[in-house]
Amino acid sequence: MHAETSPLSPQAAAALIAWFRDAGIDALVSEAPRDRFAETAAEAAERAERPAHPPTPEGRAAVAVPAGSPAQPAERALPQGEAEAGGAFPATAVAVPDEIAIADARERAASAATLDELRETLAGFTSCNLRLTASSLVFGDGDPQADLMLIGEAPGREEDLAGHPFVGRSGQFLNRMLEAIGLERDRVRVTNTVPWRPPGNRAPTPAETEICRPFLTRHIQLVRPKVLICLGSPSAKMVLQTQEGILRLRGRWTSYSFGLGPGETIPAMAMLHPAYLLRQPAQKRHAWRDLLSLKEKLDALAAGSA
């Protein structure tokens, strides 16, 4: 005897949907699951029955093969639900980043003469697999000639839906941090180390950040900021090329070079990410000190240029 399954309460159903959303599952592809094990077994049987040296078309004998058998994959019956959806899922090209792909990324990024061209080039770049699961490209926003440039880690769910960086809770908190030292959000340039949201808001892998590095470097070159701020540990490690923890690295001024010309080596500093500060309010005192140091640096540069 099988016990009857009671339906979920509205609260439990809402909690389950929220859990799927936080895990990065925000769309249904089919009403019925696919039996990957059966498909793999059918493909293995097909390869086993395939002759090592296929006969030529002239000498090939006509053999009746029942529809749906492993030897006739083109007529293989689709799982229930998949046939109703219009056939098998389309094959998606998954890139494996290597030195050739990275070199191609450098060449593509270097060819962009403006931020608009860089965005278009990045939108057509297919060697980063994050684009397969993201809803939109989150390129960056703010003043294209800003004195201050902020670099975060990766887009979150809200950023993925909006197509702009730092628009969720952490973005709203970042706006308040900037306002505290007299800066408006639209006066600074904001972007991330990778322009696509990783599935489930996980951290980008080293391969993913490396394949996107040329585009971020070109982004900085085109903006030519006077000060660079890395928000969070992943951003600091990628941009500043360090392995120190963020709590030891934050608040210390260093330099970043995006060229060999005058003005192409600029002050840079790591700060705690706004999302981390929302989880650890006690660390806000460190962020306030860093903000005051940032304001002092910007004021000194403005006075020197005047």
PLY file of the C-alpha trace (Angstrom):
ply
format ascii 1.0
element vertex 306
property float x
property float y
property float z
element edge 305
property int vertex1
property int vertex2
end_header
0.00 0.00 0.00
1.33 3.35 -0.98
0.74 6.30 1.30
-0.96 9.22 -0.34
1.23 12.28 -0.79
-0.33 15.36 0.70
-0.16 18.51 -1.43
2.29 21.22 -0.45
1.02 24.15 1.48
1.30 27.56 -0.22
4.12 28.49 2.17
6.04 25.28 1.45
5.54 25.67 -2.31
6.80 29.26 -2.18
9.84 28.15 -0.16
10.58 25.40 -2.69
10.36 27.83 -5.60
12.67 30.25 -3.77
15.14 27.41 -3.18
15.16 26.53 -6.90
15.61 30.22 -7.77
18.60 30.61 -5.42
20.11 27.45 -6.92
19.96 29.05 -10.36
17.00 27.04 -11.65
14.68 29.66 -13.03
13.29 28.02 -16.19
11.72 24.67 -17.16
12.91 23.10 -20.39
10.51 20.16 -20.60
7.59 18.76 -18.65
9.13 15.28 -18.54
12.68 14.32 -17.49
15.12 12.79 -19.95
16.53 9.34 -19.27
20.20 10.11 -19.94
21.26 6.58 -18.93
19.01 5.01 -21.56
20.24 7.45 -24.22
23.87 6.72 -23.34
23.25 2.96 -23.50
21.61 3.33 -26.90
24.54 5.36 -28.23
27.02 2.79 -26.87
25.08 -0.03 -28.56
25.07 1.91 -31.81
28.84 2.38 -31.71
29.35 -1.33 -30.90
27.26 -2.44 -33.90
28.84 0.07 -36.28
31.38 -1.69 -38.58
34.99 -0.55 -38.35
35.12 0.00 -42.13
31.67 0.86 -43.48
30.92 -0.63 -46.89
30.77 1.65 -49.90
27.36 2.87 -51.06
27.60 0.60 -54.14
28.17 -2.54 -52.09
25.93 -1.75 -49.17
23.07 -4.20 -48.75
19.68 -2.96 -47.75
18.93 -4.24 -44.27
15.60 -3.68 -42.61
16.16 -2.18 -39.21
13.22 -1.77 -36.84
12.41 1.85 -36.07
13.55 2.92 -32.66
16.40 0.41 -32.42
19.91 1.58 -31.41
21.14 0.82 -34.92
18.83 3.46 -36.35
19.34 6.53 -34.12
17.69 8.94 -36.55
14.38 7.17 -36.01
14.93 6.53 -32.29
11.75 7.08 -30.32
11.94 10.18 -28.18
11.04 10.08 -24.49
7.50 11.05 -23.64
7.33 14.82 -23.25
10.37 15.37 -25.42
8.41 14.42 -28.54
5.62 16.75 -27.51
8.15 19.57 -27.13
9.12 19.21 -30.78
12.05 16.80 -30.70
15.37 16.47 -28.97
17.12 19.37 -27.30
19.36 21.30 -29.71
23.05 20.61 -29.39
24.89 23.45 -27.66
28.52 24.16 -28.41
30.45 24.04 -25.15
33.81 25.78 -25.30
36.95 24.47 -23.60
39.11 27.52 -22.87
42.74 26.97 -23.84
45.68 29.09 -24.93
44.23 29.48 -28.41
40.93 30.71 -27.01
42.67 33.12 -24.64
44.79 34.47 -27.49
41.64 34.93 -29.53
40.05 36.81 -26.62
43.06 39.13 -26.43
42.89 39.84 -30.15
39.15 40.49 -30.08
39.37 42.76 -27.03
42.29 44.75 -28.44
40.37 45.39 -31.66
37.62 47.31 -29.81
38.18 51.06 -30.09
35.21 52.11 -27.93
33.18 50.72 -25.06
30.26 50.09 -27.42
32.50 48.07 -29.73
33.87 46.15 -26.74
30.36 45.30 -25.61
29.41 44.08 -29.10
32.61 42.03 -29.32
31.95 40.47 -25.93
28.35 39.69 -26.87
29.62 37.68 -29.85
32.36 35.88 -27.88
31.53 32.16 -27.53
34.54 30.77 -25.66
33.16 31.35 -22.14
30.61 28.77 -21.05
28.97 31.11 -18.54
27.02 32.62 -21.43
25.15 29.30 -21.85
23.32 29.60 -18.53
23.10 33.39 -18.11
20.05 35.37 -19.15
21.92 38.46 -20.28
25.33 40.04 -20.71
26.19 42.34 -17.80
28.82 44.58 -19.36
29.03 47.60 -17.05
27.53 51.02 -16.56
28.31 54.50 -15.34
30.46 57.33 -16.65
32.59 56.06 -19.58
35.28 58.57 -18.60
35.01 58.24 -14.83
37.90 59.05 -12.50
36.90 56.10 -10.29
36.31 52.56 -11.54
34.87 49.78 -9.35
35.27 46.10 -10.23
33.16 43.43 -8.57
33.23 39.66 -8.88
30.29 38.46 -10.99
26.66 39.36 -11.67
23.98 38.00 -9.36
20.40 37.07 -10.12
19.08 40.64 -10.12
21.98 41.82 -12.28
21.44 38.92 -14.69
17.79 39.88 -15.14
18.45 43.62 -15.43
21.62 43.44 -17.54
23.39 45.95 -15.28
25.92 45.42 -12.45
25.16 46.05 -8.77
21.40 46.59 -8.92
20.35 44.27 -6.09
20.70 44.74 -2.34
24.48 44.93 -2.54
24.19 47.49 -5.33
21.86 49.66 -3.29
24.28 49.46 -0.38
27.16 50.36 -2.71
25.23 53.47 -3.77
24.90 54.52 -0.13
28.62 53.92 0.42
29.47 56.20 -2.49
27.00 58.85 -1.33
28.68 58.83 2.08
31.83 60.32 0.51
30.02 62.62 -1.87
29.98 60.46 -5.00
26.99 59.64 -7.20
26.68 56.25 -8.84
26.48 57.66 -12.38
29.80 59.49 -11.86
31.78 56.26 -11.46
32.31 53.26 -13.73
31.16 49.86 -12.43
31.79 46.41 -13.91
32.72 42.82 -12.89
35.52 40.38 -13.53
33.14 38.23 -15.61
30.14 39.61 -17.51
27.84 36.59 -17.13
26.18 35.21 -14.01
27.63 31.85 -12.88
24.95 29.19 -12.27
23.54 29.34 -8.75
25.63 32.43 -7.97
28.72 30.28 -7.51
32.16 31.86 -7.76
33.70 32.00 -11.27
36.33 29.37 -11.92
39.94 30.38 -12.71
39.38 29.31 -16.34
36.30 31.51 -16.61
38.01 34.57 -15.16
41.10 34.02 -17.31
39.14 33.83 -20.56
37.34 37.07 -19.62
40.47 38.90 -18.42
41.37 40.50 -21.81
37.94 42.13 -22.01
38.21 43.54 -18.49
41.72 44.83 -19.21
40.47 46.54 -22.37
37.52 47.95 -20.42
39.93 49.62 -18.01
42.10 50.90 -20.87
39.14 52.52 -22.60
37.82 54.19 -19.43
41.31 55.27 -18.26
40.28 55.88 -14.63
42.49 57.67 -12.15
41.71 55.26 -9.30
40.78 51.57 -9.38
38.87 49.79 -6.59
38.48 46.01 -6.42
35.39 44.94 -4.48
35.91 41.59 -2.79
38.57 38.92 -2.75
38.03 37.35 -6.22
38.24 40.74 -7.93
41.36 41.73 -5.98
43.10 38.42 -6.71
42.38 38.61 -10.43
43.06 42.30 -11.05
45.88 42.91 -8.56
47.50 39.49 -9.13
47.75 38.58 -5.45
46.84 35.62 -3.27
46.42 37.53 -0.01
43.11 37.36 1.78
40.81 40.32 1.50
40.94 41.13 5.22
44.72 41.54 4.99
44.67 43.20 1.58
41.87 45.74 2.06
42.72 49.35 2.77
46.26 49.14 1.36
47.08 51.27 -1.66
48.99 49.64 -4.48
49.22 50.34 -8.22
47.73 48.93 -11.39
49.21 49.40 -14.86
47.06 49.16 -17.98
49.76 50.53 -20.29
53.24 51.97 -20.46
52.30 55.58 -21.21
52.04 58.45 -18.73
48.99 58.19 -16.53
48.53 54.49 -17.29
49.79 53.37 -13.87
47.12 54.31 -11.35
46.46 53.85 -7.62
44.47 50.74 -6.79
42.98 49.37 -3.59
40.88 46.39 -2.50
37.77 46.90 -0.40
35.24 44.58 1.19
32.38 43.64 -1.09
29.02 45.24 -0.23
27.38 41.80 -0.13
29.94 40.70 2.49
29.25 43.82 4.53
25.53 43.03 4.51
26.32 39.59 5.93
28.96 40.88 8.36
27.80 44.29 9.64
30.65 44.43 12.14
33.09 44.83 9.23
31.49 48.10 8.14
33.95 50.04 10.29
36.76 48.80 8.01
34.76 49.80 4.95
34.27 53.32 6.36
38.01 53.73 6.85
38.62 52.56 3.29
36.00 54.98 1.97
37.68 57.87 3.79
41.03 56.81 2.32
39.43 56.67 -1.14
37.97 60.16 -0.74
41.35 61.48 0.37
43.02 59.93 -2.67
40.46 61.35 -5.10
40.68 64.81 -3.51
44.48 64.75 -3.74
44.38 63.76 -7.42
41.82 66.45 -8.17
43.95 69.08 -6.40
47.06 67.95 -8.27
45.35 68.12 -11.66
43.98 71.59 -10.85
0 1
1 2
2 3
3 4
4 5
5 6
6 7
7 8
8 9
9 10
10 11
11 12
12 13
13 14
14 15
15 16
16 17
17 18
18 19
19 20
20 21
21 22
22 23
23 24
24 25
25 26
26 27
27 28
28 29
29 30
30 31
31 32
32 33
33 34
34 35
35 36
36 37
37 38
38 39
39 40
40 41
41 42
42 43
43 44
44 45
45 46
46 47
47 48
48 49
49 50
50 51
51 52
52 53
53 54
54 55
55 56
56 57
57 58
58 59
59 60
60 61
61 62
62 63
63 64
64 65
65 66
66 67
67 68
68 69
69 70
70 71
71 72
72 73
73 74
74 75
75 76
76 77
77 78
78 79
79 80
80 81
81 82
82 83
83 84
84 85
85 86
86 87
87 88
88 89
89 90
90 91
91 92
92 93
93 94
94 95
95 96
96 97
97 98
98 99
99 100
100 101
101 102
102 103
103 104
104 105
105 106
106 107
107 108
108 109
109 110
110 111
111 112
112 113
113 114
114 115
115 116
116 117
117 118
118 119
119 120
120 121
121 122
122 123
123 124
124 125
125 126
126 127
127 128
128 129
129 130
130 131
131 132
132 133
133 134
134 135
135 136
136 137
137 138
138 139
139 140
140 141
141 142
142 143
143 144
144 145
145 146
146 147
147 148
148 149
149 150
150 151
151 152
152 153
153 154
154 155
155 156
156 157
157 158
158 159
159 160
160 161
161 162
162 163
163 164
164 165
165 166
166 167
167 168
168 169
169 170
170 171
171 172
172 173
173 174
174 175
175 176
176 177
177 178
178 179
179 180
180 181
181 182
182 183
183 184
184 185
185 186
186 187
187 188
188 189
189 190
190 191
191 192
192 193
193 194
194 195
195 196
196 197
197 198
198 199
199 200
200 201
201 202
202 203
203 204
204 205
205 206
206 207
207 208
208 209
209 210
210 211
211 212
212 213
213 214
214 215
215 216
216 217
217 218
218 219
219 220
220 221
221 222
222 223
223 224
224 225
225 226
226 227
227 228
228 229
229 230
230 231
231 232
232 233
233 234
234 235
235 236
236 237
237 238
238 239
239 240
240 241
241 242
242 243
243 244
244 245
245 246
246 247
247 248
248 249
249 250
250 251
251 252
252 253
253 254
254 255
255 256
256 257
257 258
258 259
259 260
260 261
261 262
262 263
263 264
264 265
265 266
266 267
267 268
268 269
269 270
270 271
271 272
272 273
273 274
274 275
275 276
276 277
277 278
278 279
279 280
280 281
281 282
282 283
283 284
284 285
285 286
286 287
287 288
288 289
289 290
290 291
291 292
292 293
293 294
294 295
295 296
296 297
297 298
298 299
299 300
300 301
301 302
302 303
303 304
304 305
